[in-house]
Amino acid sequence: MAEIDLIRAFYRNQARQYQRLVARQDHQGKLLAALDEIVALAGLVIVEFGAGTGNLTSALVDRAARVHAFDIEPSMLALARTQLMDSGLRNWSLAAGDNGRMPVAANCADLAIEAWSFVHVLDWQPNDWRRLVDQLLAEMQRVIKPGGLAILVEDLGIGRHQPQAPTADMERLYGHWQERHGFQRSWVRTDYQFASAQEADELTRLFFSADLAEQCLRSPSFLLPECTGIWWKRF
Ligand SMILES: C[S@@+](CC[C@H](N)C(=O)[O-])C[C@H]1O[C@@H](n2cnc3c(N)ncnc32)[C@H](O)[C@@H]1O
């Protein structure tokens, strides 16, 4: 099976486990606070690319005027829908959508955001990821109003206390955003706090690696540090 199909099958089959993992991520709620420092989220219309099981979506709907969230994988979206319905809020919509072609009108949003999704360009088009990521950024620009903001949230090191791109390809991708597209960067700790040794072991092994599972189990409170980068640009 091609890499793209393997990854899609993984999200399709492991959506519930993914939701369990991200429920333990950023236990101190630092990401939303960091986003709110970049742009006051209150009152914004937001389009979210690659929303997955709706972990960030659920945080955003609490603050924003409206969030339109999309993902390519229906089994991820099904869990996002349940989580958002449970919130009791109604200022959101969820639908299937490819990051390259969001099913929304041009200039409809104040903010376009993605978290841990655009990095998949490295899997989808390993030899031509620059062209693909440029298309995704152009799609963000199409969606936001003139003067609106694009925000990209990606991995700067799971198991690390200080930020560092995990692979050379990711380093190049992040450099492309900063040097070619003029994005600014900050970072924040989004540590995982697992509830038990069993949960830490199971989820860390499934999504990350045996080494990170062992690192997490050595921590007295099943804490796994994580550094997360935030890139933003006003168009
Ligand atoms: C690591 S998950 C991140 C999910 C969510 N943003 C979060 O913060 O938990 C990556 C998500 O990107 C989605 N995805 C990958 N490629 C996509 C594409 N081309 N269009 C839309 N969604 C995509 C996957 O289906 C998956 O739900």
The ligand as an ORCA input file, in Angstrom:
! r2SCAN-3c Opt
* xyz 0 1
  C      -2.444     14.390     13.367
  S      -4.111     14.607     12.904
  C      -4.466     16.221     13.555
  C      -5.904     16.394     13.855
  C      -6.277     17.676     14.580
  N      -5.911     18.851     13.835
  C      -5.669     17.725     15.973
  O      -5.080     18.753     16.308
  O      -5.807     16.768     16.729
  C      -3.999     14.920     11.178
  C      -5.359     15.076     10.502
  O      -5.178     15.627      9.207
  C      -6.105     15.010      8.343
  N      -5.634     15.161      6.968
  C      -4.505     14.672      6.415
  N      -4.416     15.052      5.133
  C      -5.513     15.803      4.864
  C      -5.990     16.479      3.711
  N      -5.317     16.460      2.557
  N      -7.139     17.153      3.795
  C      -7.839     17.188      4.965
  N      -7.446     16.548      6.091
  C      -6.291     15.879      6.048
  C      -6.149     13.557      8.819
  O      -7.320     12.889      8.370
  C      -6.108     13.752     10.325
  O      -7.399     13.851     10.878
*
